[in-house]
């Protein structure tokens, strides 16, 4: 497990909450809460939605969301594929030169 999931799961357990209670309070489906706790971000929706869910879940658990969001952003950046060079970009560069 990674740091994000460990932090969330440990905070939830300290408060003696189960995922169903967290789902009801945050309105985030328990399968998404579980995925965040297991650092399985690839099964979650787009990163913009994950950031909102992380912020909401962390706040509910009385965890500062800023470090979690920073870690998540670094993780997303590291796993993002390099965008392909658009066709014709070399032609555009030569024309400008």
N, C-alpha and C positions, 0 to 999 in steps of 0.2 A: 504494500500500500504506500501511497505517497503522502506528502505532508498535508495536502488539502483535505483529503479524505480522513486521515487520522485525526486532524484537528476537529473536523465536524463531528465525527463519530464519538470521539472522546468527550466533547462538550455535551452532546446529546445524552450520553450515558451518565455523565456527572449529574445532569439534571433529572435522571431517571425517567426519560421519555422514550416511548417507542416510535417507530416511523409513522404509524397511523395517527398518533397525537400530533406529530410534527406536520403531517399532511393536512390535517384539519385546521391547524393554526396558520399555516403559511399558504395554503391553497396550492401547494406544489405536490404533484403526484408522488406517491411513495416510491414508485419505481425510479423516478428522477432523483429523489433524495438518496436512495440506495446507490444509484450510479455515482453520484457526487462523493459519497462516503467511500466508494471503492475506486475512485479516480478513473472511472470509465466514461470519460467525457466524450468519447467518440460516438456513444449511443444517445447523447443528448442533442437537443435542437441546436440551431446556429449559436455561435459564441455570444452574440448580443443578448440572447435569451438566457444563456447560461450565466452570464455576468449578473443579470437581474436575479436569477434564482439563487446564486451564491450569496449575493448581498442580502436578500431576504432571509435565507436560511441562517446565515451567520448572525444577523441581527437578532433573529428569534432566539438563537442559542446564546446570546450575549457574548459573541465573539467579534472582534474588530474585523470587518470584512476587507479592509484595505490590503493587508498582507496577502490574504487569500486571492484577491483579485489580481494582485501583482504577479503572484506565482502562476495563476491561471493564464494570464496574458503571456508570460514567458513560455509556458508550456505550449500554448497555441501557436506562438511564433516559431518555436522550435520544430513543431510538427507540420507546419504549413509547407506545402510543396512550392518550389520555385516556379513562378509564373512563366509560361513559355513566351519567347520573343514573338511578337506579332509578325505575321507574314508581311513583307514589304517594308519593314522598319529600316533595313539597310538602304533601300531605295530612297526613303525619305531623308535619311542622314546624308546621302550623297548629294541630293538636290539642294539641301541647305548649305552644304560646304561650297 
